[in-house]
Amino acid sequence: MIPRYTRPEIGAVWTDEAKLESWRQVEVACALETEGPTPAELEAISLATFTVDAVLEREKITDHDVAAFVDVLSASAGEAGRWIHYGLTSSDVLDTALGVQLRKAGDLLIAGARDFRDALAEQARAYVDTVCVGRTHGVHAEPTTFGIKLAGFAFEADRNLKRLEAAVDQVSVGAVSGAVGTYSATSPDFERRVLARLGLEAEPVSTQVVARDRHAELLQAIALAGAGLERFATEIRHLQRTEVREVEEPFRAGAQKGSSAMPHKRNPITSERITGLARVLRGYAQVGVEDVALWHERDISHSGAERVVLPDATIALDYMYALATRLARGMVVHSDRMRENIDLTYGALFSQRVLLALVAGGLQRDDAYRIAQRTAQQAWDTRTQLRSILEDDEDPQVRALDLDAIFDLSHYTKHAHEIVNRLDVVAPAGEPAAA
């Protein structure tokens, strides 16, 4: 992932130095559990070092990155270096070290996912009584509250958090089973001891490599999390349109510039960035699925692709969570504009209330529907308040309607607190949100 979208902590997980250090940890853990090395040799192996430049230079000769690394690390350990990589194959190191890195990256993603969910839950509670229009097909439907809308996003965020937690668990595995995975030069007990040192679970049947459906599951979970962030970002983008202007992204007045040419502009650039990166994540998920099928016991057709998509996907999602959380906490909510927009249809959005009142008054549903439809569309088309049209209607059953009850906004908000309070199950109120 390009530096622009790489936050330092997760970027540090995926540097060349970090990758080779994870390889070193695996090699040392294996040596410490190998029968044969003396205590002095194990100390020398534990203290063995490498440099990225030295490994890259050696790879020019070996044309094999793991072999080059083993050569450099072994030379650093002196005579004890003969025990480094003893009984191992490259995938023992690569896949187990990848499990270490993915667990570290995954922990950061999980923390970001939790922060985003909690930010949404906090805002849902803050705006539980803020009335706004609900839309279907992009068209005004019936009133709701902004808190209810945000609660829906918060629950989705919680589902994505749980998917990430499960996927990170699935991918936090290793394998030290040797060539073709038969433990011919090691043993299952040796593998268990090594992986215990590294904090990983074992792949039950590795066939020399860890099964790639695990990595595909992580990339799918990342793509779904990205889609959830995109859904939230898309809603903010719609709400910030000039014609709507119910919500705006935070804008640093006096410092931030919305356009190089038009000083008046305040554009939803953060939401747009989230939307664009979500598309990238879906592409990476496709790569993950295609990496599942390997030839016979193993091949390395997955290797090159993974070196791109796994770091990039985790780095991008980490960045997107940081953006979305900042957006959720800092968004500017125009409650007055929300209330104004409810009146854009001149009361037509109360049509269901009219329909139900007519049915309750004795009309057949289709007859009631036609009256409600006719009067509501007349209100919208002629820019005349629906209430006035109903007051002037000559139909006695229409004139008998209790218009105060029909046009009472509290009918749409009476269950708002109950709905939003369902968040207590996943994000209890009162828990301090992460900064």
N, C-alpha and C positions, 0 to 999 in steps of 0.2 A: 504494500500500500504506500502511496506517495506520502512524503512527510507532512503535507498540508492536512491530511486526515488521520495522522498517527499521534495518539496521545503518548506521553513518555513512558508510563508504567507498562502498558501492554506492548508498546514498541520494543521495550527492553527484553521482552520474552522471546522475540523473534529475530534478534540480531545474530549475525554469524558467530559472534563470541558466545552468545547464550546457547545457540544450537550445539556448538562444540563442547561447551561446558556440560550440557546435559548428556552428551556422549561420554564425556569423562566420568561423570557420576555413575553411569551405567557400568563402564569398564571397571571402575574402582569397586563398586558394589559386587560385581562378579568375582573380582580377584579376592576380595575379603571372604568370600564364601567358597573359594576353591581350595581343595586339599592339596598341599604341596609347598606353597610359598612359606618361607620362614617369617617370623615377626619382623625382622629387619627388612625383608623384601616387601612385605605388605606396607611398611612405613614408607619405603621408597616409592612404591606405586601410588600411595595416597598423596604423596607430595609431588608427583609427576606433573609437569606443566606443558603447555602448548602455546603457540600464538597462531592466530588466523593466517598471518602471512606465511608462516613456516608450513602450515598444512596446505595452503594453496600452491606454494612452490613445489612441495613434494607431489601434489596431485598432477602437476605437469608431467611427472615421470610415471606415476602409477596409473593415471587416467581412472582413478577409483577413489572417491573421497574418503570412504571409511578406511580403506587400506592406507591411504596417506596419513590420516589421523592416527591410526594405530602405530605407524612407523615413527611419527614425531613423538607421540606420548611414550612409546617404548624406549626410544633413545633417551628421553628425559629421565627415565627411571633407571638407566644403567643396566646392569646385569639382571636386575629384577624385572626388567621390561619383558623378558621371555614369558612371563605369566600373564601379561596383558592380552586380552582377546583369546584366552586359552579355552578351546572347545566351543567358541562362539562363531556365528555367522553374521554377516553384515546386518541382516534384518533384526537379529536379536538386539543390536545396539540402536538401529534406526527407529524401529517401531516402539521399543520401550522408552527411548528418549523422547520420542514424539508424544507418548502418553504423558510424560512428565510435563512437557511444554503445554500440551492442551489442557491439562488440569490447571496449570497456573493461569493460562489465558481464560479458561472457563470460569475460574473463581472471580476474575475481574468482570466478566460478562454478567454473571449472576448478581454481583453487587450492583452493577449498573441497572439491570432489569428490576431489581428490588427498589432502587431509588426512584426509578421512573414510575413504577406502580404506586409507591407511597406518595409521590408528588401529585399524581392524578387523584388519589383518594382524598388527600388533603384539600385539594381545590374543589372536588365534588361536594364535600361537606360545606365548604365556604360558600358555594353558590347553589345550595340545595333549594333555596326559595327564589332564585333569580329566574323570573319567567321569560321564556323566549319562544319563538315559533319552532315547531317541529316540522321537518320537511320530508316528503317522500318524492322520489324522482326529481329532486331539486326544487319541487313546488311546495308552497305552504300547505301544511296538512292541518294539524291541531297544535295548540300550545303545549309546551312541556316546560321543564326547567333546565338551566344550563348544568346544574348539579347532576341531574339524571343523565344527561348526555355524557358528562365526564365520568360518571360511575361506570357506564358501559365500557369506556376506554380502559378504565382501571381494572375491571374484571378481565378484559382481554389481555392486558399487561400481565396480570397474575398468571393466566394460562400460559403465556409465553415464558414467564419466569420458571414455571414448573417444567415446561418442555425442555428448557435449557438445563435445568438441574438434572433431569433424567438423562439427557444426551451427554452431558459432561461426565456423569457417572459411567455411562456406557463406553466412553472413549478413554477413560482413565485406566487403561489396561496395558500390560506389557507381555512379552513372550521371550523366554530364554530357553528355547527348545532345540536350538541347533539346526543344522542343515535338514531341510524338509520336515522339521518339527517333530522328530522321533526321539529326541533326547539321547541320540547315539553317543554323544561326547559329554553329556551333562546328566541331569536327572530331574524328574518333577520336583523332588525335594529341594534340590539346588535352586530351581526356578522360584519356588515359594520363598526361600530365604532371601534371594536377591530382590524379589519384588517387594517383600516386606520392608526391606531397607529403603526402597524408593517410594513406598506408600501407594503402590499400584495393585490392582487385581490382576489375575492371570487370564489370558485367553485360553479357554478350555481345549480347543483344537486349533493350533496356530497355522498348521501347514507351512511353517517357517515364517509366515507373516500374520499379523493381526488382521482379522476379517474386516474388510473395508465397508461393510454395511454400517459399522459403528461410526466411522467418519462421515458417511453419507447422512446418518441420522443427525449428527451434530450440525452439518451444513443445512439440512432441512429445517432444523429447529431455529438456526440463525436466520434463514430466509423467512420463516414464519414470523419471527420476532421483528424482522425488518418490515414485513408487510403490515404488522400492527402499528409500527411507528409511522409507516407511510399513510395508513388510514387516519391516524391522528393528525399528521401533518397536512394531509389533503383537506381535512375539515377546517383547520386553521386558515389554510390558503383561501378556501371559499368564504369563510367568515370575515376575512380581511379585505375582500373585494370592496371597492368604493361604494357600490350599490347596496352592499350589505352592512359592512363596517360594524359588526358586532364584537369582534375580537381582533386584536392586533398583536403581532410579535413585539417583544420589548425592543425599544429603539433608544440608543444613547444620543439624546439631543445635544447638539453642540460639538459632537465628535464624529458620530457615524454619518456616512453619506449613503443615501438610497439610490442615487443615480449620478453619473459623472456629468450629465447634461441638464437634468431637471431637479433643482434643489428641493422641490416640494415632495419628492417621492419618498415613501416608506414602504418598501417591498417585502414580501414574506420570503426572504432569501434563505432563512434557516429551514423553513418547512420545505422549500423547493430542493434544498440540498439533501435533506432526509429522503425525499421522494426519489431523487435520482439515484442515490446510493442503494436504496432498496431494490432497484432493478439489477444492480450489480450482484447483490446477494442472491437473487434468484438464479442468475447465471452460474454462480459458484455451486449452488445446490444441484444444478443439473450435472456439473462436472463430478460432484460427489457420487451421484447415482451411477454415472458411467464408469467410475473407478471400481465399482463393486466386483465386476466380473474380470477375473484374471485367468491366464492360461494355466491349466492343470493346477499343481500345488501353488505356483507363484509365478509372477513376472514383475517387471518394474514399470509397467505402462502407467501405473498410478503415480509414480514417484515425482516426475516432473510437474504434473498438474497439481499435486498436493503442496509442493513447495511454493506454489503461487496462491492457491485458493484458501488453504487453511490459515496462513498468517493474514492474508488480506481480508478474509471474511471476519475473523475475530477482531482484527484492528478496526475495520469499518463499522461493525456493530457497536463496539465499545465507543467509538466516536459518535455514532448516531444516538446512542443512549444519553451521552453527555449533552448533545444538542437538544434532544427532546425533553430531557428533564429540566434544563434551563428554560426552555420554551414554556413548559407546563407551569413552572413556578412563577415565571416573569410575565406571562401574557397579560395584556391590558384588556379588561373586559368592560365593554360599554353597555351597561344594563339599561341605560335610557334609550339607546338605539335599539336594543332588543325589544323594548316595550313599543317603540314607534313602529317597528317592522311588523308587529302583530296586527296593526291596523291597516296594513297595505291592501288587504283584500276587503276592507270595509265591512268586516264581520262575517264574511263568507265562510271562514274557517270554523264557525259555530254551527255549520250545517248539520252535523250529526246530532247535536243537541236538539235542533229543530225536528229532525227526523224522529228521534226517539220520543220526543214530547208529543208529536202528532200520533204516533203509534199508541202511546200510552193513553191518548185521548179517545181512541176508538177507531182510527183509520187503519185500513189494510196497509201493509208495509209498502207495496209498490205505489199506492196512491200517495202515501206520506212522502215517499222518496221523490216523486215527481214534483210535489209542492216545494220541498226543501231544495231540490236541485234548481227549480225555476227561480225561486226567490234569491238563492245564493248567487247564481250566475248573473242575475240581474244586478245585484249589488256590486259584484266585481266589475261587470262590463260597463255599468253606468256611473261607477264611483259614487254610489249612494249607500248609506249605511243600511245593512241588512235589517237592523232593528226597526228603522223607519219604514222600510218596505213592508215588514210584517205588521207593523202598527196600522198601516193604511190598507192592508189586504181586506177584501170584502168577504172572504170565506169565514163563516162563523167559527169553524174549528181552528182556524189560524188566529182569529181575534181572541179566542179563549186561552191562548198560550200564556204561560207565566214568563214573560220576557226577562224579568229580573233574574229568575233562576237560570234561564237558558244562557244568558250572557254573563254569568258569574265565572270569572277566571279561576276562582278557587276550586271549581269542580275538577280542573285539570291538574292541580297541584296538591290535592288533598292526600295523596299517597306518596308524595316526593320523599319525605323523611323515611318512610318505611323502605322504599326502594334503595335509597342511598345508604341507609343503615345496614344493608346487607353486606356492605364492604367490611363491616366489623369482623367478619369471618376470616378475611384474607389480610386486611390491613387495619388492625384495631385502632380506634380513635385514641388520640392522646399519646401514641408512641412518637418519639421525636424523629422527624424525617432527616435523612442524611443531607449534609450541606452540598 
